[in-house]
Amino acid sequence: MRSLLLHLWSITALPFSEKYADLSPDDLSRVAVELFAGRLNCSASGHEEHVLDALRHYNAVPNSCFAAGLGRVLCCTTPKASPCFQSVSEFDDNCCAEEDACLVAFEAVASKADQFSSCEEFLHCAGAIFLPCLTWTLEADRIFEDTFVPRLLLSGHRCFSLHFFSKSSSQSEPVLGEDFWLLGLCTPAACSAESIRTNAAEIMHDIHLPSITGMRAIDINDLKHVAVNELVHWAQLRIDFAIVGPPNAGTSSLQKTLSKHPNIRFIDGIHELSVPSSWHRSIELWGWQCTAPKLLPKHWAEDHLIEVMSGKGSTSSPAIVGFRNPKFIYSKQCLQNLKSIPGIKIITMWRDPIDWMWSSLSRAYEGFDTSPEDFRRAWHQLADTDKEVVAMSRAGGGGYDCYIILLLLILLLRLLPPYATSRAFAQFGPGDPWNGVEITTAAVNLPTLP
């Protein structure tokens, strides 16, 4: 035990404590066996309490990669460039990819129904031991979000986002990693967003705040604000189907037709479902972009009356639940998010490329005639300034030339075989979002709406 603690002291800034020099390897082995069997005595006394205090002091679970301030946030945000394991021959960046002893012990202990009666009991008894491997950087530690967070949430545990700001920020636009930080944190079911906010000071100590912020914040008193939101994964959402597809391809018409069925409920009624942006964005930079994260704010699901499932399964009515959001078609990430929902059916609407182009063009210039004069007027009206368009026109460009280019493009598409136009149409947007997504296609004839 002494050699292990000396080793931890040698690779971290945490000073070695002679207080725990009397502990032996047998003590460590005995505690490890107890933790992996799900047994943690929070009211221990004597020598057993002394061993647990050592684990709390060094933020360590026996045989875990993470200890003494070396947690997932510091080590797994960019594992290839992480300094955490480079000096430890028996550990490497696989610590971030594989199931760690700390996580195994937490799941075993937290699975006991009567283990923690409150969030405060968990934090006081075991927070310092488990939080280093249960805290990660949102949307950066992809392995943890893809593999371990869904498992924890579906087992009845809870996860939260921690969004906190430094008081020392002098930037007009805060910089992620310098002025503010976005972390995720998983806990037993006894914790809530309110209890996380109430105990934020203890949590910041247990996750070793100075290491995470690069000494920009030493404790919670150096933070201006801490925002906490409970998280849910797409795999927890009870959604039966989704309608996606390019604009003007019939998604709205299909929704109107299906909504007439008494056993089908559309989230947000007849409206397109609005999904959250990436945690790293405040707004979408492009109207047709989808950057919805894998982990969503739980209040978003509650506001849209979407059932969130945990280990207890579904308890809602047997109605078929779906939504419409065409922009998902442009994002492989958002399609993969949908695919993670158990049993979901993704209905994709396509349209003949030439018909789609004419429809989109007509929609863009709705209210104008198609004569060259009115087309030029439409171009002027949609431009930011008339002067720029007039300058383009005098130089030989302008709206009329754009109209000619569009006509030539449509003529070219008519000369191509159907397969080529279909593939070209499928490639609209940033890359091919369907690459790597298994789909089953079928031709469907829909009735014409009055």
N, C-alpha and C positions, 0 to 999 in steps of 0.2 A: 504493500500500500504506500509506504514511504517513497519508493522509487517512482510509482505512478504520479504521486503528488509533486515530487521534484521535477518530473518530466513536464507536467502541466505548467508548473511555475517557470520552467526554462523557455517555453514557447509562448507565454502570455505575459501581460503586464500585471497579473494578479500576484501579490506577494505570497510566498510560501509561509504557512502557519505551523509553528511547532505544536500548536494545540492538538493537532491530529496525528502527530508522529507516532503515537502508540498503537495506531490501528494496523492490523495485519492483513495479508491477502485473504486469509480465511474469513475475516469480517466482510470483506468486499464480496467474496463468492457467496456467502450466506445471504447477503442483502440482494444480490443479483437473482438468486433462485427465488426468493420471496417476491420480488417485483415481477418477474416473468410469469409467476403463478397468480398474479393479480392481488397480492397481499401487501398492503402498506399500512402500518400501524401509526396513525397520526398522533395517538396519545402515548407513544412509547416513552419509556423512561430509562435511566441508567445507561448502560453501555449501548443498547439499541438506539436510544435517542442520540447518543454521541456519534454513532455511525451515520445516522440520517442528517445530522447537522453538518458533517463533513461533505456529504453529497450536495447539500444545499449551498454550502460555502463555495464549492467548486463547480456548481451548476452541472453536475455529472450524474449520469446513469452508468453503472459498470459496463464496460465493453462498447460504449457509444463513441461515435466519432466526435461528438460535440460536447465541450466542457469548457469551463473557465472563460467565458466570454466568446468562445468560438461556436457560434450558432449558425443556423441555416442562412440568416440574413447576411452575415459577414462572409460566410464560406461558399454559399450556393447561388448567389445572385449572378455572379460570373465565375463559375467553378474553374474554368481553364486558366484564369488569371488570379485565382484566389491564393493567398499566401498561407492559408490555414493548414494544409496537409503536406506542403512541400518538404518540410523538415522531419516528417514522420514517415518512416519507411513502410510501416505496416498499413498505413492509410493513404488513400489518394482521392481523386475527385469522384470515385465510385461511391464515396460516402453520401454524395448528394443524390445519386441515382438509385441506390439500393435501399432496401428497408433497414433502417437503423435500429439498434437495440433500444434506444430511447423511445422511439415510436411504438415498438412492440410492447415495451413495458407500460407505456401510457394506456394503450388500448386494453391491456390485460387488467390494469388497476381500475380504469374508468368504467369498465364494463360491469363492475359490481354495482348493483342498484343502490346500495346504501353506503357506498364508499365516501361520497362527498355530499353533505346535506345542503351546502351553499357554495357559492363561488369564492367567498372569503375563506372558507375552510380549505378549498383546493389550493388557492394561492398561498395561504400561510403554510400549509403542510407540504405541498409538492410543486408549487409554481416554479420555484428556483431550480428544481430538478428537471422538469419536463419542458418548460417554455422555450429553452434554446432550440429544441428540435421541432417545436410546434409553431414557431414564428418564422415567416418568410416574406420576401419582397413580392408584392402583388404584380402579376403579369411579367415577372422576370424569372422567377423560379418555376419554370413551366413543368418540370418533372413533378414537383410537389403538387401543383394545381391539377395536373392531368391524372395522377396516379393515386395520391394519398388523400387529398382533400375530399373527393367524392366518396371514398370509402369511409372516412370519418363522419361525414354528414349523413350518409345513408345508414350508419350504425347508431344514429341518435345523438352524436356529439354536435357541437355548434362552433361556427367559425365567424370571425368578425374582421372588418377592415379598420385599421388605425391610420388616420390621416393627421399628421401633426406638423406644426410649423415652428421654426426657430425664431426667437425674439431678436436675434442679431442680424436678421436679413436687412440688407441695404439696397436690394434690387427692386426696381419698379415692377419687374416681372419675376416672381419667385422661380428659382431653378430647382428641379427635382434632384435630390441627393445633396444639395447644398443649403437650401432654404426650407424645404419641406420633404417629407418622406411618406411613402405609401407601403404599409405593411399589412400582412394578414396574420391572424392569430386564431388557433383552434383550442378549444377548452372542453371540459365535460358539459353535459346538458344543464347542470346547475347554474351556469353563468348566463347572463343576459347582457345586452348592450349597456343598460344602466349600471349594472354591477362592474362591468369593465371600465366605464367612465369613472365610477366612484373609486376604484382601486388602481387607477392609472399610474400613480406614483410607484406603487409596489411592482407593477408590471414592467415599467421602464427600468427599474433597478434589476429585475430578474433577467431581462433580455439584454442587459449591458448596453444601455443607451449611448455612452461615450464612444464605444467601438462602432456602433451603427452610424452615428452622425459625424465621425471623424473628429471628436472632441468639440464639435460646435455646440453641443448641448450635453451637460454632465448629468443633470437630473431634470425632473419635470418642471422645476422652477425656471429653467432656461427655455421652456417651450411657451409659445404664445397661445396656442390653441391645440386641442386634441379632439378630433371628431371620430366617432365610433358608429359603425353600421353593421348589422348582422348580415351575413352572406348566405346565398343559396346557390347551388350548382344547377346547370340546365338538366342534369340527370334526375334532379328532385322534382321537376315541374311536371304536373299532370296535364299534358297537352297531347291530343290524339292526332292532329294533322296541321299542316301549315301550307299556305298557298304562296308561292313565290314565282317570279318571272319578270321579264323586262317591262318597262312602262308601255301602256297601250297594247298589251298582249292578251287582255281579257281577264285579268285577275279580279277586278272589281265585279265584272259580270258574273263570274263563277261564284263569288262570294254572295252576291244578291240571290242567285238561284238556290244555293245551298242553305242560306239563312231562312228560307221559307219552310224548311223541314222542322217539325216541332221538337225533335230530339237532338238538334244541332245548335250549339251555342258558340257564337263568335266572341272572342275576347275583344273588348272595345267596340262591340256592336258592328256597325257598318264601316267603321273607320279603320285605317291602317294601324296596326299595332306599333306603338312607339317603344323602341328598346333603348336601354341605356348605352351611352358611349363608353369607350375604353376608359379605365380609371386614370389614364394619362392625358385625357382630353376633357375640355370643358364643353366644346361643341364639335359637331362634325364639320370638317373643312369643305366637304363636297356633299351636296344634298342627297346624292344616291349612294353614299358610302355607308357601310355597316361595319362598325368596330366593336360590337357588343362583346364584353369580356366573358370568360368562362364562368366567373363568379359574379353574381348579380346582387344588388341590394335587396334584401328580403322585403323591404317596404314597397319596392316596385311591384313585386309579385302580389303582395297584399292589396295594393291600390288597384290592380287590374283583376282582382278576384281569381287569381291563379292558385290552384291548390298546390301546396308544397308538401312533398312526401318525405318521411324519414323512415326509421326502421319499422314503424307501425303500419306502413302501407297506406292505401287510399281509403278515404271515408266519405267521399262526396257522392252526389247523385250519378246515375248511369248515363247522363247526357254526354254526347260526343262534343269535345271541346277543341276548337281550332282558332287560327288567326290568319290574317293576310298581311304580308310585308314583302312587296316586290324586291326591295333593295338587297335582300339576302342573297339574290342570285349573283351579285357582284363580289361576294366575299367567301373565300374558301373557309376562313375561320368561322364565320357565322353559320355556314352550312354544316361544318363539323360540330358546332355547338348544338344545332338541331338534331343531328344524328345521335348525339349522346342521350337524348330523351328516349327512354325505353318504349319501343313499339310505335313510335311516331311514323306517320305517312307524310312524305313531302310531295305535294302536288305542284308540278312545274308547268307553267303556261308558256308555250312558244307560239310564234306567229310567222307566217311567210315573211321573209326579210323585206321583200319589196313592198308588200302591203303595210308592213310595220313602219317602213320609212315614210311612205306617203301619209299614214295616219299621224305619225309624230310630227311631220312637217306641217300638216293641216292644223294640228293642235297648237303648235308653236305660233302660227300666224292666224289663229282663229279671229274672225271678224274682218279680215282683209280679202280682197279679190286676188286672183292669181295673175293679173296682168303685170307686166314688167314695172309699170309706174307704181302700182299699189304694193308690189313686192319691195320696191326700193323704199317706199314710205314705211313699210313694216320694219325694214332693216334699220332705218334711221331711228324709229321709235324705240327699238330694243337696244340700240347702242347706248353706251354711257354718255357720249356727247355727239351732237350732230356734226361738229367741226371735224372730228376724226374721220367720220364716214365720208364727208364731202371731200376731204383731202384724198382718201382712198379712191373715191370715184374719179376725181380729176387725174389721178395717177394711172387710171386704167383699171382700178379694182372696184370694190363696192358690192352692194347687194345684188345687182343684176348678174355680175360675174359669178357670185356665190350660187345664185339660182341655176346658172348654166352648169356649174361644176356638179351640183346635186343631180341634175338631169342626166349628165354623162355617167355619174356613178350608178344611178338606177339602171341605165341602159346596159352598163357593163355587167351588173348583177343578173339581168335578164339573159345575157348571153352565156352565163356560167351554168353548169349542170346543177340540179337541185342539191346534190350532196355537198358540193363546194360552197353554195350559198348558206346551207345549214351550218356547216363547220365555221364559216366566216362569222355568221351571226352568233354562234356559241362562244366565239372568242372576244366579243365585245366586253369592255371592262378591263380591269388590271389583271391580266393573265387568265388562265382557265380555272375558274373556281371549282369545276367538277373533277379536276385531277385528283385521284385518290379517293373519291367518294363513290361508293357503289350505288347504282340506281337501277330501277326497273321501269321501263317505259311501256306505255300503252296508248293507243289512239282512242280518243273519247269524242263522241259527237254530242255537243251540248245544244239544248233547245234555244231558239232565238227569243230573247226577251222582248216584250212589247214596248 
